């Protein structure tokens, strides 16, 4: 019980009673069994049926239980208001190159239409009589429809500003060609005890008093889809006084309904993510422990930047909340987290929603599909490309199927791509015939998996050690190598040694050693050397100083300062400043680039290989 029951009953009966009164029309010939007027007993009967209807809706559509949750949660307690993107967000781009440019200019980790105007979902639902809600898997489409029904049931105290009785219809239930939407609605009223439900439904539809919520057009079995679309169009045309909200995965939508306004679900922004987390951890114990605040603060840390990228999708944010709830932390080994997120999209979400998958999945099992996706991910990432044409992905799929003995040879490459895009949403159509991975994080994880599966770790180190774009891949490779982290470290150290032995870098390291030897302070030598190199960084590139006496005085001053300021914070701040400076002159750009990258991401390899080993080992643990 939620306390809303009397409110729901009053709202439904407030719509239902006038409908029944109108059934009398001239002479009351429809409901003569009740007499010429609605007496108190009849009104009570309608009120009880209305109360039952509200309770049924709340019990069936007002709760969430996903991803193996032990107990359901009330939708009202965790719901976070969604936003829709305007028409510009669904526009087509001229080319793959234009998409790449838009992403690069965004300087973020995810592709979205940040500059597009956003509008509150419930405001759009109030404005548009016919609304089609589009989005990827787990974007919150079904939850939004359920919530609109709840708001309608609250009557004037709810956010939905039209006097309607909501009817929630899961379109996946239409598994045969025998489709009768009105019959379904009649049955919803019958089971709650409404008098003469057939006549009540007819009159309600005539007066435009129903909010029809059509959930999951993409979940209709493909053999029935055309018939379902035709039946929905005919039903809408016949009962155009009512209000309709439908939902569909954006990859499956083909502009089927001319009356409907199409809107796209916007990814959660930071404010929505934080609100969702606080709503999730709303219990008394969690509020006392400030669990929501701690979870949000942990997601804000730089090392969890890629994990936070997943949080922009409500389904995966739910997964992150469940993970945090079990251990009050996120796994050190990020690859464990991303592997689970990938599996949710590959199989668990469709399974939990009881979606009847295409026949293609009978031959393409999950492990085989992961191998296919990892090959697509690596090929794109290695060539610094985030977007792919449909034709090149289809060709990759064909080549993969032909070259893999375990792969079914009868599958069509285009059918495989469509199934992955529509039912799983791992590959997303960003523009006409142009695809990308739904999250850069998933592409990086699959790239790391491909590198480990194909023994390409040495190639990774020799070709990409100084490339900042591959930083996350290095950490994920350490996680997926299953005990081979030491091998990765040794290869990295071997590669670094090639450059440490160059005259300029050797001079810098020798200088850092010399100016810190014997300096006061109970700090380990590698920390002092780090401060010295950070000091060198503070000078312009053409003014690098190897003034030993001056540097010694600097090191001594730093040793005294750290009593009041944490040395780690000093080194971190100096290292961040390093992104805009260099520590050697501009005559050797290759060494400059190497040092810039190594200092920012792998400075421990230069200063203390043992520390880097400990770091990688920590990150590779579950």
C-alpha positions in Angstrom: 0.0 0.0 0.0 1.3 3.5 -0.9 -1.3 5.8 0.4 -2.4 6.8 -3.1 -5.3 4.3 -3.2 -8.1 6.7 -2.2 -6.7 9.3 -4.6 -6.5 6.8 -7.5 -10.1 5.6 -6.8 -11.4 9.1 -6.7 -9.7 10.1 -9.9 -10.9 7.0 -11.9 -14.4 7.3 -10.5 -14.4 11.0 -11.2 -14.0 10.1 -14.9 -16.1 6.9 -14.8 -19.3 8.3 -13.2 -20.0 10.9 -15.8 -19.5 8.3 -18.5 -22.0 6.0 -16.9 -24.4 8.9 -16.5 -24.1 9.7 -20.2 -24.9 6.1 -21.0 -28.5 6.9 -20.0 -28.7 9.4 -22.9 -32.3 9.7 -23.8 -34.3 7.4 -21.6 -31.5 5.4 -20.1 -32.2 2.4 -22.3 -28.6 1.0 -21.9 -28.6 0.7 -18.2 -32.2 0.2 -17.2 -31.1 -2.5 -14.9 -29.9 0.3 -12.6 -32.9 2.4 -12.8 -33.4 5.9 -14.4 -30.6 7.5 -12.3 -27.4 6.4 -10.7 -28.4 5.8 -7.1 -25.9 5.6 -4.3 -25.5 1.9 -4.5 -24.6 2.1 -8.2 -22.2 4.9 -7.5 -20.6 2.8 -4.8 -20.3 -0.1 -7.3 -18.5 2.2 -9.7 -16.3 3.6 -7.0 -15.3 0.1 -5.9 -14.5 -0.9 -9.4 -12.5 2.3 -9.9 -10.6 1.6 -6.7 -9.8 -1.9 -7.9 -8.7 -0.5 -11.3 -6.2 1.9 -9.7 -4.9 -0.8 -7.4 -4.4 -3.2 -10.3 -2.5 -0.6 -12.3 -0.3 0.2 -9.4 0.5 -3.4 -8.6 1.2 -4.3 -12.3 2.7 -1.2 -13.7 3.8 0.9 -10.6 6.7 -1.3 -9.5 10.2 -2.0 -10.8 12.0 -5.3 -10.5 14.9 -5.7 -12.9 18.4 -7.2 -13.2 17.9 -9.9 -10.6 16.7 -7.5 -7.8 15.6 -9.5 -4.8 12.7 -7.2 -4.0 10.7 -4.9 -6.2 10.8 -1.1 -5.7 8.0 1.4 -6.1 8.2 3.3 -9.4 7.2 6.4 -7.6 10.1 6.2 -5.1 12.9 6.0 -7.7 11.4 7.7 -10.8 13.5 10.5 -12.2 11.8 13.0 -14.5 13.0 12.5 -18.1 13.7 14.9 -20.9 13.0 14.7 -24.6 15.1 16.0 -27.4 13.5 18.1 -30.1 13.4 17.3 -33.7 16.9 18.5 -34.4 18.3 15.6 -32.4 16.7 13.0 -34.7 18.0 14.7 -37.9 20.3 12.9 -40.3 24.0 13.9 -40.6 25.5 14.4 -44.1 28.4 12.0 -43.6 30.4 9.8 -41.2 33.0 12.6 -41.3 30.5 15.1 -40.0 29.5 12.7 -37.1 33.2 12.3 -36.2 33.6 16.1 -36.2 30.6 16.6 -33.9 32.0 14.0 -31.5 35.5 15.5 -31.4 34.2 19.0 -30.9 32.2 17.7 -27.9 35.5 16.7 -26.1 33.6 14.1 -24.1 33.4 10.3 -23.9 29.9 9.9 -25.3 28.0 10.9 -28.4 24.9 12.9 -27.9 23.1 16.0 -28.9 24.2 18.2 -26.0 23.4 21.4 -27.9 19.8 20.3 -28.8 17.0 21.8 -26.8 15.5 19.5 -24.1 12.0 19.6 -22.8 10.4 18.0 -19.8 8.8 14.7 -20.8 5.5 15.3 -18.9 5.2 18.7 -20.5 5.4 17.2 -24.0 2.9 14.5 -23.0 0.4 17.1 -21.9 0.9 19.1 -25.2 0.8 16.2 -27.7 -2.4 14.2 -28.2 -0.4 11.6 -30.2 3.1 10.9 -28.9 5.8 8.4 -30.0 8.6 8.0 -27.5 11.8 6.7 -29.1 15.0 5.6 -27.4 17.6 2.8 -27.0 17.2 -0.3 -24.8 17.1 0.6 -21.2 16.5 4.3 -21.9 13.4 4.5 -19.7 10.7 4.4 -22.4 8.4 1.9 -20.6 9.0 3.5 -17.3 7.9 6.9 -18.7 4.7 5.4 -20.1 3.9 3.7 -16.8 4.6 6.9 -14.9 2.2 8.9 -17.2 -0.4 6.4 -16.3 0.2 6.9 -12.6 0.0 10.7 -13.0 -3.3 10.3 -14.9 -4.7 8.2 -12.1 -4.0 11.0 -9.6 -6.5 13.2 -11.4 -6.1 17.0 -10.7 -3.4 16.3 -8.2 -1.2 14.6 -10.8 1.1 16.0 -13.4 -1.0 14.8 -16.3 -3.5 17.6 -17.1 -6.2 15.7 -18.9 -9.1 13.8 -17.3 -8.4 10.3 -18.7 -8.3 6.7 -17.5 -5.0 5.2 -18.5 -4.9 1.8 -20.2 -1.4 0.2 -20.4 -0.9 -2.2 -23.2 2.2 -4.3 -23.7 2.3 -4.8 -27.4 4.5 -7.9 -27.1 1.4 -9.7 -25.9 0.0 -9.6 -29.4 1.7 -12.8 -30.5 -0.9 -13.8 -33.1 -2.6 -12.1 -36.1 -5.8 -11.9 -34.0 -5.4 -8.4 -32.7 -8.3 -6.5 -31.0 -7.3 -3.5 -29.0 -10.8 -2.6 -27.9 -11.4 -6.2 -26.6 -8.2 -5.9 -24.6 -9.5 -2.6 -23.0 -12.9 -4.1 -22.2 -11.2 -7.0 -20.4 -9.2 -4.5 -18.3 -12.4 -3.0 -17.0 -14.2 -6.3 -16.7 -11.7 -7.9 -14.3 -12.1 -4.8 -12.0 -15.9 -5.2 -11.8 -17.1 -2.3 -13.9 -20.8 -2.7 -14.9 -21.4 -3.5 -18.5 -17.7 -3.0 -19.5 -18.4 -3.3 -23.2 -20.8 -0.3 -23.2 -18.6 1.6 -20.8 -15.5 1.1 -23.0 -17.4 2.2 -26.1 -18.7 5.4 -24.4 -15.3 6.2 -22.9 -13.7 5.9 -26.3 -16.5 8.1 -27.9 -15.9 10.8 -25.3 -12.1 10.7 -25.6 -11.7 9.7 -21.9 -8.9 7.1 -22.3 -5.2 7.5 -22.3 -3.9 4.6 -24.3 -0.3 3.6 -23.5 1.1 1.4 -26.3 4.4 0.0 -25.0 7.1 -1.6 -27.0 6.3 -1.5 -30.7 9.7 -3.1 -31.3 8.8 -6.0 -29.1 6.1 -7.3 -31.4 7.1 -10.5 -33.1 8.3 -9.6 -36.6 5.7 -11.9 -38.3 2.9 -9.9 -36.6 4.4 -6.4 -36.9 2.7 -5.3 -40.1 -0.7 -6.4 -38.8 -0.2 -4.8 -35.4 0.8 -1.5 -37.0 -2.3 -1.6 -39.3 -4.6 -2.3 -36.3 -3.1 0.5 -34.2 -3.5 3.0 -37.1 -7.1 1.9 -37.7 -7.8 2.1 -33.9 -6.3 5.6 -33.6 -8.2 6.8 -36.6 -11.5 5.4 -35.3 -11.0 6.8 -31.8 -9.1 10.0 -32.5 -10.7 11.9 -29.5 -8.5 9.9 -27.1 -4.9 10.5 -26.2 -2.1 8.0 -27.2 1.5 7.6 -26.1 3.5 4.8 -27.8 7.1 3.7 -27.4 9.6 2.1 -29.7 13.3 1.5 -29.9 14.7 4.1 -32.2 16.5 1.5 -34.4 13.3 -0.3 -35.1 11.1 2.7 -35.9 10.2 3.4 -39.5 7.9 6.5 -39.1 4.9 4.2 -39.1 2.3 6.5 -37.5 1.6 9.8 -39.4 -0.5 11.4 -36.6 2.2 10.9 -33.9 4.8 13.4 -32.9 8.2 11.7 -32.6 10.5 12.6 -29.6 13.7 10.9 -28.5 14.6 10.2 -24.9 17.6 12.3 -23.8 20.4 10.7 -21.9 20.4 11.4 -18.2 22.5 14.5 -17.3 24.6 14.8 -14.1 21.6 16.3 -12.2 19.3 13.4 -13.2 22.0 10.8 -12.4 22.5 12.3 -8.9 18.7 12.5 -8.3 18.2 8.9 -9.4 21.0 7.7 -7.1 19.5 9.6 -4.1 16.0 8.3 -5.0 17.4 4.7 -5.2 19.0 5.0 -1.7 16.0 6.6 -0.1 15.6 4.2 2.8 16.0 5.4 6.4 19.3 3.6 6.9 20.7 4.8 3.6 19.7 8.4 4.4 21.4 8.2 7.7 24.6 6.8 6.2 24.3 9.2 3.2 24.7 6.2 0.9 23.4 8.1 -2.2 25.9 11.0 -1.6 28.8 8.5 -1.3 27.8 6.6 -4.4 27.6 9.9 -6.4 31.0 11.1 -5.0 32.6 7.9 -6.0 31.3 8.1 -9.6 32.7 11.6 -9.8 36.3 10.4 -9.3 38.5 10.5 -12.4 39.2 6.7 -12.2 35.4 6.1 -12.6 34.9 8.4 -15.5 34.2 5.6 -17.9 31.9 3.9 -15.5 29.9 7.1 -15.1 29.5 7.1 -18.9 27.3 4.1 -18.4 25.2 5.9 -15.8 23.7 8.2 -18.5 21.5 5.2 -19.5 18.8 4.5 -16.8 19.1 0.7 -17.1 22.9 0.7 -16.6 22.6 3.3 -13.9 20.2 0.9 -12.1 22.9 -1.8 -12.5 25.6 0.5 -11.0 23.3 1.2 -8.0 22.8 -2.5 -7.4 26.6 -3.1 -7.6 27.3 -0.3 -5.1 24.5 -1.4 -2.8 26.1 -4.9 -2.5 29.6 -3.7 -1.6 29.4 0.1 -1.0 32.0 0.4 -3.8 32.7 -0.3 -7.4 35.1 -3.1 -8.4 38.8 -2.2 -8.7 38.9 -4.2 -11.9 36.7 -2.2 -14.2 36.6 -4.9 -16.8 34.5 -7.0 -14.4 32.0 -4.1 -14.3 31.9 -3.6 -18.0 31.6 -7.3 -18.8 28.5 -7.5 -16.7 27.1 -4.4 -18.3 27.7 -5.9 -21.8 25.9 -9.1 -20.8 22.9 -7.1 -19.6 22.5 -5.6 -23.0 23.4 -8.9 -24.9 20.9 -11.2 -23.1 19.6 -10.3 -19.7 17.4 -7.3 -20.6 15.6 -9.1 -23.4 15.2 -12.2 -21.2 13.7 -10.2 -18.3 11.3 -8.4 -20.6 10.3 -11.8 -22.1 11.0 -10.5 -25.6 10.6 -13.1 -28.3 14.0 -12.7 -30.1 14.5 -13.2 -33.8 15.4 -16.6 -35.1 18.9 -15.4 -35.8 19.8 -15.8 -32.1 19.2 -19.5 -32.3 22.5 -19.7 -34.2 24.5 -16.7 -32.8 25.1 -17.5 -29.1 26.3 -14.8 -26.7 30.0 -15.9 -26.6 30.2 -15.9 -30.4 28.5 -12.5 -30.6 31.0 -11.1 -28.2 33.9 -12.2 -30.4 32.2 -10.6 -33.4 31.6 -7.3 -31.5 35.2 -7.3 -30.2 36.5 -7.5 -33.7 34.3 -4.6 -34.9 35.4 -2.6 -31.8 39.1 -3.2 -32.3 39.1 -2.5 -36.0 37.5 0.8 -35.5 39.4 1.8 -32.4 42.8 0.9 -34.0 42.0 3.2 -36.9 40.8 6.0 -34.6 37.2 5.7 -35.9 34.0 5.8 -33.8 31.5 5.6 -36.6 31.1 3.0 -39.3 28.9 2.7 -42.5 26.4 0.0 -42.5 28.0 -1.6 -45.6 31.4 -2.0 -43.9 29.9 -3.5 -40.7 27.9 -6.0 -42.8 31.0 -6.9 -44.7 32.9 -7.5 -41.4 30.0 -9.7 -40.1 30.1 -11.7 -43.3 33.9 -12.2 -43.1 33.6 -13.2 -39.4 30.9 -15.7 -40.0 32.7 -17.2 -43.0 36.0 -17.5 -41.1 34.7 -18.9 -37.8 34.1 -22.6 -37.8 31.6 -22.3 -34.9 29.5 -19.7 -36.6 26.4 -20.6 -38.5 27.0 -20.1 -42.2 23.4 -19.4 -43.2 23.1 -16.1 -41.4 22.7 -12.9 -43.3 25.1 -10.1 -42.3 22.5 -7.3 -42.6 20.0 -9.4 -40.5 22.6 -9.9 -37.8 23.4 -6.1 -37.7 19.7 -5.2 -37.5 19.1 -7.7 -34.7 22.0 -6.3 -32.7 20.9 -2.7 -33.2 17.2 -3.3 -32.6 17.1 -5.8 -29.8 20.3 -5.1 -27.9 21.2 -1.5 -28.8 25.0 -2.2 -28.5 25.4 -0.8 -32.0 23.4 2.3 -32.6 22.3 3.9 -35.8 23.4 7.5 -35.4 22.3 8.6 -38.8 21.0 6.9 -41.9 23.2 3.8 -42.5 25.8 5.1 -40.0 26.5 3.2 -36.7 28.6 3.4 -33.6 28.8 1.6 -30.3 26.2 2.9 -27.8 29.0 3.7 -25.3 32.7 4.4 -25.8 33.3 2.4 -22.6 31.9 -0.8 -24.3 34.0 -0.3 -27.4 37.1 0.1 -25.2 36.2 -3.0 -23.2 35.6 -5.0 -26.3 38.9 -3.7 -27.8 40.8 -4.8 -24.7 39.1 -8.2 -24.9 40.1 -8.6 -28.6 43.7 -7.7 -27.7 43.9 -10.3 -25.1 42.1 -13.0 -27.2 44.5 -12.4 -30.1 47.7 -12.0 -28.1 48.2 -8.4 -29.3 49.5 -7.1 -26.0 53.1 -6.5 -27.2 51.7 -4.7 -30.3 49.5 -2.6 -28.0 52.6 -1.5 -25.9 55.0 -0.8 -28.8 52.4 1.2 -30.8 50.2 2.9 -28.3 52.1 3.4 -25.0 52.3 7.2 -25.5 48.8 7.6 -27.0 46.4 9.1 -24.5 43.4 7.7 -26.4 44.5 4.2 -25.4 44.8 4.9 -21.6 41.5 3.2 -20.7 42.3 0.2 -23.0 45.6 -0.3 -21.1 43.8 -0.5 -17.8 41.1 -2.8 -19.2 43.7 -5.1 -20.8 45.3 -5.4 -17.3 41.9 -6.5 -16.0 41.1 -9.1 -18.7 44.5 -10.7 -18.9 43.6 -13.0 -16.0 47.0 -13.1 -14.2 49.1 -11.7 -17.0 49.5 -8.2 -15.6 53.2 -8.7 -14.9 53.8 -9.5 -18.5 52.1 -6.2 -19.5 54.2 -4.3 -17.0 57.4 -5.9 -18.3 56.6 -5.0 -21.8 55.8 -1.4 -20.8 59.0 -1.1 -18.9 61.0 -2.5 -21.8 59.4 0.0 -24.1 60.1 2.9 -21.7 63.7 1.9 -21.4 64.2 2.6 -25.1 63.5 6.3 -24.3 65.0 6.5 -20.9 68.4 5.8 -22.4 68.1 8.8 -24.8 70.5 11.6 -23.8 67.9 14.3 -23.1 65.6 12.1 -20.9 68.6 10.5 -19.2 69.9 13.9 -18.3 66.5 14.9 -16.8 66.3 11.7 -14.7 69.9 12.0 -13.5 69.2 15.6 -12.6 66.1 14.6 -10.6 68.1 12.0 -8.8 71.0 14.4 -8.0 69.0 17.3 -6.8 67.0 15.1 -4.4 69.7 13.0 -2.9 70.2 13.9 0.7 67.3 16.4 0.9 65.5 16.5 4.2 62.0 15.0 4.7 60.8 11.5 5.5 59.5 10.8 2.0 60.5 8.1 -0.3 63.1 9.0 -3.0 60.6 8.3 -5.9 58.2 11.0 -4.5 61.1 13.5 -4.2 62.1 12.8 -7.8 58.5 13.3 -8.9 58.4 16.7 -7.2 61.7 17.6 -8.9 60.4 16.7 -12.3 57.2 18.6 -11.6 59.4 21.6 -10.7 61.2 21.3 -14.1 57.7 21.3 -15.6 57.0 24.7 -14.1 59.4 26.4 -16.5 58.7 27.2 -20.2 60.0 24.6 -22.6 62.9 26.8 -23.7 64.0 27.5 -20.2 64.7 24.1 -18.7 67.0 24.4 -15.7 69.6 22.0 -14.6 70.9 24.4 -12.0 71.9 21.9 -9.3 72.4 24.3 -6.3 69.1 26.1 -7.1 67.2 22.9 -7.5 68.6 21.5 -4.3 67.2 24.6 -2.5 63.9 24.0 -4.2 63.8 20.4 -3.1 64.6 21.3 0.5 61.8 24.0 0.4 59.4 21.4 -0.9 60.4 18.9 1.8 59.4 21.5 4.4 56.2 22.4 2.6 54.9 18.9 2.6 54.5 19.0 6.3 51.5 21.2 5.7 50.5 20.2 2.2 50.0 16.6 1.1 52.8 15.8 -1.4 50.5 13.7 -3.5 48.2 16.7 -4.1 51.2 18.8 -5.1 52.4 16.3 -7.6 48.9 15.8 -9.0 48.4 19.5 -9.5 51.8 19.9 -11.1 51.1 16.9 -13.3 47.8 18.4 -14.4 49.6 21.7 -15.3 51.9 19.6 -17.4 49.3 19.0 -20.1 49.9 22.6 -21.3 53.7 22.6 -21.0 56.7 20.5 -21.8 59.8 19.7 -19.8 62.3 19.8 -22.6 62.9 22.1 -25.5 61.0 21.9 -28.8 63.9 20.4 -30.8 62.8 16.8 -30.3 59.0 16.5 -30.7 58.9 12.7 -30.3 60.6 12.8 -26.9 58.4 15.7 -25.9 55.3 13.7 -26.8 56.6 10.6 -25.0 57.3 12.5 -21.8 54.0 14.3 -21.9 52.1 11.1 -22.1 54.2 9.1 -19.7 54.2 11.7 -17.1 50.4 12.1 -17.2 49.5 8.4 -17.3 52.5 6.2 -16.6 54.9 8.4 -14.5 55.4 5.5 -12.0 57.1 3.5 -14.7 59.7 6.2 -15.0 60.1 6.9 -11.3 59.3 3.6 -9.7 58.3 0.5 -11.8 57.4 -1.3 -8.6 54.7 1.3 -7.8 53.2 0.8 -11.3 53.2 -2.9 -10.8 51.2 -2.5 -7.6 48.8 -0.2 -9.3 48.1 -2.5 -12.2 47.8 -5.5 -9.9 45.2 -3.6 -7.8 43.2 -2.6 -10.9 43.2 -6.2 -12.2 41.7 -7.6 -9.0 37.9 -8.3 -9.0 
